[in-house]
């Protein structure tokens, strides 16, 4: 049997007041796939992501993520959905009064994991992003690129099925941006699906993957 897509939008309609954001929107992201999401400012890229982690519900259509029917999901099960996702935003949103280690550990502590497991997992994901040697440092001691690596490590902590990245290189210089892209490519090569919102078209050309664009209230394929 073929594996189900990790994201499936079926005939989605989203409306804010009198404005239609999406209409008749269909989209799938397969397990292990890397996809860029592009579009003009205000086209609905943030709304698209919110549909995935259930911060927004469509007025028509269905959303399935990581095997869950998001549109029918009970409120008490929303945390389970979000634990199946790794989410990386443009602004780092690190806890300024906690070390690198503690910022990553926090994502596991809130799920009630044992201390021994937390230590092992935190060191593992920090190694994946090349920051084991900075684990005792505070966020203010890090460069922007290093802070984004911590965010990625934190997003990986719960072993998600899908990584959502919302302009992850938007605040970084070109060298740091390429380093972050290398990490996402490595994550994807290990089998994790990645959906990345970006305005960095030079990056899209340099690292070509399937690309979809929000246009006229739906998404269209623009090649890879």
Secondary structure as GFF3:
##gff-version 3
##sequence-region A 1 224
A	DSSP	beta_strand	7	16	.	.	.	ID=ss1
A	DSSP	beta_strand	19	29	.	.	.	ID=ss2
A	DSSP	beta_strand	34	38	.	.	.	ID=ss3
A	DSSP	alpha_helix	45	52	.	.	.	ID=ss4
A	DSSP	beta_strand	60	65	.	.	.	ID=ss5
A	DSSP	beta_strand	68	69	.	.	.	ID=ss6
A	DSSP	three_ten_helix	70	72	.	.	.	ID=ss7
A	DSSP	three_ten_helix	75	77	.	.	.	ID=ss8
A	DSSP	alpha_helix	78	83	.	.	.	ID=ss9
A	DSSP	beta_strand	85	88	.	.	.	ID=ss10
A	DSSP	alpha_helix	100	109	.	.	.	ID=ss11
A	DSSP	alpha_helix	115	128	.	.	.	ID=ss12
A	DSSP	three_ten_helix	132	134	.	.	.	ID=ss13
A	DSSP	three_ten_helix	139	141	.	.	.	ID=ss14
A	DSSP	alpha_helix	144	156	.	.	.	ID=ss15
A	DSSP	beta_strand	162	166	.	.	.	ID=ss16
A	DSSP	alpha_helix	174	189	.	.	.	ID=ss17
A	DSSP	beta_strand	193	197	.	.	.	ID=ss18
A	DSSP	alpha_helix	201	206	.	.	.	ID=ss19
A	DSSP	beta_strand	210	215	.	.	.	ID=ss20
A	DSSP	beta_strand	218	221	.	.	.	ID=ss21
###
